[in-house]
Amino acid sequence: MGLDLSFQHPGFKARVNDRLCYQLAGEGHFVLRFWLIACSTWIQVMADCPDALFKPTEIRTRKGRTFQVRAYSSEDFGALVEMYASFEPKRVAQGLPPPDVPRITHWLDQLKIKSDSLLAIYGKKIVAHTILCPISQTEVEFTIFVLQDYREEGLGTRISQLTLAWASEMGFSKVLLTTEFTNYRAIGLFRKLGFSTTSSYGDECEMKVELRAEAKAEAA
Ligand SMILES: CC(C)(COP(=O)(O)OP(=O)(O)OC[C@H]1O[C@@H](n2cnc3c(N)ncnc32)[C@H](O)[C@@H]1OP(=O)(O)O)[C@@H](O)C(=O)NCCC(=O)NCCS
């Protein structure tokens, strides 16, 4: 008989066969049985857990510039605040990024608790940031910010493809976002990535894309 263990992170699913544990422990040895099941569960979780770690990747844009793409870590916090402090225009996407350093700091503090992020780095400078914010076990919200001097060379497309592939690897099957109709650059990018509009409200629309398992291979 199998025991399904679903962990909070959608990629973290484990199946444990406990029959052997019961046989080994024998009837009545509850403590030993529990201990064996716990050990077996942990080993199986480690073995079955898909590698949701993002492998750092180098990308080259059509301007011939090379960028490092890697997952955000806590040491990046200050440099990311700097990126958004110099980001223009402020409040371009539903009030984001916030207009000043205290509000940028607060926003990024909140984000690091509830999201996963990728960064594009040029030299030592963070120049693009993508955010994945889980909504449910299968759905995740996506957004992207590319610093003004690095736009229109394909960076947004490439880092988004890598981010969607990473979301797929983590076990998500749908990616959603909301954007303003007036943000034609963003809408152009999202359409290119396969998003389509699912609903609209006022001057905003919701867009969605279903992830396919092949997305990872295609983005590589
Ligand atoms: C939207 C954004 C992420 C695009 O990043 P980017 O690195 O310039 O994107 P790319 O160069 O890969 O371009 C991707 C597509 O976006 C669209 N696009 C980008 N710049 C555009 C422009 N100036 N005019 C029209 N379409 C544009 C095009 O469809 C383009 O595809 P193409 O290169 O095949 O024509 C960037 O402009 C940005 O950070 N904007 C501010 C933040 C924002 O609005 N984020 C979205 C939040 S919902």
The ligand as a MOL file (V3000), in Angstrom:
LIG
                    3D

  0  0  0     0  0            999 V3000
M  V30 BEGIN CTAB
M  V30 COUNTS 48 50 0 0 0
M  V30 BEGIN ATOM
M  V30 1 C 8.0930 44.6030 -20.8040 0
M  V30 2 C 9.6030 44.3890 -20.6600 0
M  V30 3 C 9.8490 43.3860 -19.5520 0
M  V30 4 C 10.1560 43.8520 -21.9780 0
M  V30 5 O 11.5270 43.5540 -21.7900 0
M  V30 6 P 12.5580 43.5570 -23.0190 0
M  V30 7 O 13.8470 43.0250 -22.5510 0
M  V30 8 O 12.5490 44.8770 -23.6780 0
M  V30 9 O 11.8440 42.4880 -24.0000 0
M  V30 10 P 12.4130 41.8990 -25.3760 0
M  V30 11 O 13.4900 42.7460 -25.9320 0
M  V30 12 O 12.6910 40.4650 -25.1780 0
M  V30 13 O 11.1120 42.0580 -26.3000 0
M  V30 14 C 10.0720 41.1080 -26.2120 0
M  V30 15 C 8.8260 41.6140 -26.9150 0
M  V30 16 O 8.2470 42.6990 -26.1810 0
M  V30 17 C 7.6290 43.6020 -27.0900 0
M  V30 18 N 8.3150 44.8940 -26.9990 0
M  V30 19 C 9.4420 45.1770 -26.3090 0
M  V30 20 N 9.7530 46.4780 -26.4540 0
M  V30 21 C 8.8040 47.0250 -27.2440 0
M  V30 22 C 8.5740 48.3380 -27.7550 0
M  V30 23 N 9.3820 49.3530 -27.4610 0
M  V30 24 N 7.5070 48.5300 -28.5550 0
M  V30 25 C 6.6500 47.5100 -28.8550 0
M  V30 26 N 6.8230 46.2480 -28.3940 0
M  V30 27 C 7.8860 46.0130 -27.6050 0
M  V30 28 C 7.8060 43.0070 -28.4800 0
M  V30 29 O 6.6960 42.1880 -28.7430 0
M  V30 30 C 9.0620 42.1540 -28.2940 0
M  V30 31 O 9.1540 41.1170 -29.2230 0
M  V30 32 P 10.1230 41.2910 -30.5110 0
M  V30 33 O 11.4850 41.5860 -29.9590 0
M  V30 34 O 10.0550 39.9740 -31.1890 0
M  V30 35 O 9.5640 42.4410 -31.2700 0
M  V30 36 C 10.3350 45.7440 -20.3540 0
M  V30 37 O 9.9360 46.7080 -21.3150 0
M  V30 38 C 10.0520 46.2650 -18.9590 0
M  V30 39 O 10.7100 45.9180 -17.9900 0
M  V30 40 N 9.0370 47.1350 -18.8440 0
M  V30 41 C 8.7130 47.7520 -17.5570 0
M  V30 42 C 8.1790 46.7730 -16.5340 0
M  V30 43 C 6.9050 46.0970 -16.9970 0
M  V30 44 O 6.0350 46.6950 -17.5910 0
M  V30 45 N 6.8080 44.7960 -16.6700 0
M  V30 46 C 5.6450 44.0020 -16.9770 0
M  V30 47 C 4.8200 43.9050 -15.7500 0
M  V30 48 S 3.2170 43.2190 -16.0620 0
M  V30 END ATOM
M  V30 BEGIN BOND
M  V30 1 1 1 2
M  V30 2 1 2 3
M  V30 3 1 2 4
M  V30 4 1 2 36
M  V30 5 1 4 5
M  V30 6 1 5 6
M  V30 7 2 6 7
M  V30 8 1 6 8
M  V30 9 1 6 9
M  V30 10 1 9 10
M  V30 11 2 10 11
M  V30 12 1 10 12
M  V30 13 1 10 13
M  V30 14 1 13 14
M  V30 15 1 14 15
M  V30 16 1 15 16
M  V30 17 1 15 30
M  V30 18 1 16 17
M  V30 19 1 17 18
M  V30 20 1 17 28
M  V30 21 1 18 19
M  V30 22 1 18 27
M  V30 23 2 19 20
M  V30 24 1 20 21
M  V30 25 1 21 22
M  V30 26 2 21 27
M  V30 27 1 22 23
M  V30 28 2 22 24
M  V30 29 1 24 25
M  V30 30 2 25 26
M  V30 31 1 26 27
M  V30 32 1 28 29
M  V30 33 1 28 30
M  V30 34 1 30 31
M  V30 35 1 31 32
M  V30 36 2 32 33
M  V30 37 1 32 34
M  V30 38 1 32 35
M  V30 39 1 36 37
M  V30 40 1 36 38
M  V30 41 2 38 39
M  V30 42 1 38 40
M  V30 43 1 40 41
M  V30 44 1 41 42
M  V30 45 1 42 43
M  V30 46 2 43 44
M  V30 47 1 43 45
M  V30 48 1 45 46
M  V30 49 1 46 47
M  V30 50 1 47 48
M  V30 END BOND
M  V30 END CTAB
M  END
